[in-house]
Amino acid sequence: AKLNLQCHLVLCRRYGQAEDQGNCLLMRLFGAHIHWYDGPLGEAYESHKRELRDKLKSQGRKPYVINYPTSEILGTIAFVSAAVELHEQCLALNWRPHVVTMAAVGSTQSGLLLGLRWLGWSARVIGYSPLREEFPVVQTLRDSMAAAGKRLDLPNPVTDADILSVTDFVGEGYAKTTRDSMDAMSRMARTEGVLLDPVYTSKAMAGTLAWMADGRIDAHADVLFVHTGGVPAIFAYNQPVLQHLASAQESTPCTGSV
């Protein structure tokens, strides 16, 4: 918008998300051209974006398409840079986390994992995916790291044993809230003053807490949670949030006096 470049967005209606709240509202405010797509995420969705690209080309435009999986390669390189920044911050704090967790379907996890391995860190890098079948996440992680390594002219030190992509906390599906994710969202808000979003980071935090509770992550380990944003989505999920808070309040008996 600032550079006076048109932005065309292909958005999925399959998941029932609000079209007048959250990011959708912000997109309209910034002047984006929204194209609705009724199918799910996946290859057909990516093909639909390429069709829009061809249509814009026929009108004399010069579109740049953010298309999966190419976007994941560039995103991986960007998060390698983030890994370097993270490394510098941790050194300044004299802190070296044992586990790094995040919400991830691709470049966040692949870039941080690749960058941290290049820097000599052996920390477990765990990505809690918000979807299951729409994209081949693990294969995309492998391919993105290999391609990023070639572009940066560096070897790929990551093995399959390093790739931890967890789908156990998706629930009913992408963009569908779960009891655990809503519990994680309210817990973080009320104990840390940190806002998680209903689609990505709350499910990643739910997974992190569950793995710490059952011992898959050592409860005494230093854990770094990478928060990748998404706060506007909370407002698009205002009803599920309010319903969860009301339900939680009803299930907690009052033990004190008024």
N, C-alpha and C positions, 0 to 999 in steps of 0.2 A: 504494500500500500504506500509506504513512504517513498519508494522508488518509482511509483506510478506504473507498476507491472500488474497486469491482470492475474488473478489467482482463480483457477477453476478447481473445484473440489468435487470428487465423486464419493458420495456418502451412502452407506448401506441403511436401508430401512428394515432389514430382516430382523434386527435385534430389538425393535420396539423402543428405541431411545427417544426422548423428548426432542422435538424439532424446533421448539421455541424457547429453549432454556440452555444453560451451560455453554459448551463450546459452539453449538449451533447459533446461539444468540450472538456470541462474539464474532463469529464468522460473518454474519450479516452486517454487524456494526462496522467491520473492517472492509466491507464491500466485496467479499468473495462471491464468485458465481457458483452456485450450488447445483449439482446434477445428481438426482436421486437414482439409486440403483436398488432394485427389490430383492436381488439374490444375496447369498452369503459371501463373506470374505473367502478368498481363495483364487484359483487361476482364472475362473470366469470373471471375477471382479477386476483382476489385473487386465484381462483382455478388454473389458469395457473401458478402462482408462486409455488403453492404446487406440481404441476406436475414436474416443473423443480427441486424442492427439491428432489422428489423421483428419478428422473433421476440421479442426482448427488450422491445420496445415493447408487444407483446401481453401481456406478463407484468407490465406496469405500470412497467417500468424507463424511464430517460431516457438512452439511450446517446448518446455523442458518437463519431462514426465518423471515423477517420483514413483518408480515402478519396482515391485518386488520381483526378484531378489537383488537387483542392482543397488537399490536404495540401502539394503542391508550392508553391502560392501563399503559404501561411503560412510554409512553410520558407524560401522565397525572402526574405521580409521578415526572418526571423530571421537569415539569413546576410548581409543588408544591414547589420544591426547588427554582425555579426562583421567585416564589411569595415571599418566605422568603427573598431572596436577594433584591427584589424590595421594600419590606416593610422596610428593614434596610436602604436602600438608601433614601427613602422618609422621614423616621424619622430623618435621619441626615440632611436633607434639611428643616425639619419642614414643610413638605408639604404632604397633604393628598388628592389625587385626588378624585373627585366625580364620574368620569366615566373613565373606562378603555376600549379602543377599539383595535381591531386587526383583521387581516385576519385569519379566522379559519374554519377548517372542523372537528376539534376534540381536540387533546391534548393541544394545546396552550390555548384554552379557558377553557377547563375542568380543567386543572391543575391550572391555575391562579385563576379561580373562586373558586375552592375548597380550595386552599391555602389561599386566601384572606379572605374567610369566616372563616376558622379555626383561622386566626389571628384577627378576630373581625371586619374586614372592611365590610361596607355595600355598597360600591361603586357598581354602575351598571357595569357589565362586558359584553360588547357587541361584539359578533363575527360576522363579515361580511363574509359570505361564498362565495367562488369563484365557487361553483357548487350547483346544485339543487337536482337532482334525483339519482346521481350515488351511494351515500351512505345515509343511514338514520341518518343524522347528529345529530338531537336532541336526538334520542334514544341512539346513540353511546355516546353522552355526559353524559347522565344519567348512562348508564352501566359502562362507564370508571370511573366515580367518585365513584360509588358504589364499584367497584372492587379495585380501588386504596385505598379507605378507609379501606377495609378489609386487604389489604396487609400491610398497615401502622398501622393497629390496632387502627384506629381513627373513630369516628362517622362521618356520612355525614350530615352536616348542610344545604346543598343546597336544595332548593325547586324548583319545576317547574317554579315558578314565577321568580326565579333568572336566568333562562336559556333564554338568548336572542340571538337567531341565525337568522340572517337576510339574505335573498336570493334576496332582491329587486335589487341588483346592479350587478347581474351575467351578465346581458345582453343576448346576443345570446347563451351563453354557456361557459363552462369551457375553459380557455385559449384563449377566444375571447375578444379582446379589446373593450372598449366602449368609447364614446365621454367623458363621465364624468370621467372615469378612466384615460384617457390620459390627460384631463385637470388637474386632481389632481396630476398626475406625473409631468407635466411641472410646475405647480404652486409651488409644494414643491421644485423642483430643483432651481427655480428662486427666491424664497423667503427665503428658509432655507438652500439651498445647500445640501439637503438630497435626495438621489436617491431611488425611489420606483420601484418595478418591475411590468410588465404589467399584470401578472396573478393573483397575490394575494394582495400585499400591496396597489397597486394603487386603486383597487376596494374598499378595506377597508377604505382608506382615502376618496374616493369619497362618500362613505356612511356616514362617520363621518361628512364631510363638509355639506352634504345634510341635515342630521338630525339636525345639528346646525342651518342651515339656516331656517328650517321649525319649529323649536322649540321642536322637540322630544329630543334633547339634549340642555340644557340651554346654550345659547351662552356665558354666564358669568361663567359657571362652569369650574372647573379645570379638564381638560381632558388629560389623559395619553394615547398616541398612542404607542402600542407595535410593533416595526418594526422587523419583523422576517426574514429579508434578501431577497435574490433573485436578487441581482444586475446583475449577469451574464446574466439573462434572457433578460435584456434590449437589449443586442447585438443580440440576436436571433430574436428580434422584431424591428430591425433597420428600416425596410421599413415603418411599421405602425407608428413608432415614427416620422420619417421624414415627412411622409404625414400629420400627425396631426400638426406638427409644421408649415409646409407650409400653411396648411388650416387656422390655427389660425392667421398667419401673414397676409394672404390675407383678412381675415374678420376684421382686425383691421386697420382702416384708419390712415395714417400718418398725424399728426397734427402739427408737428414741422418742422423747416427748416433744411436743410442739411448744 
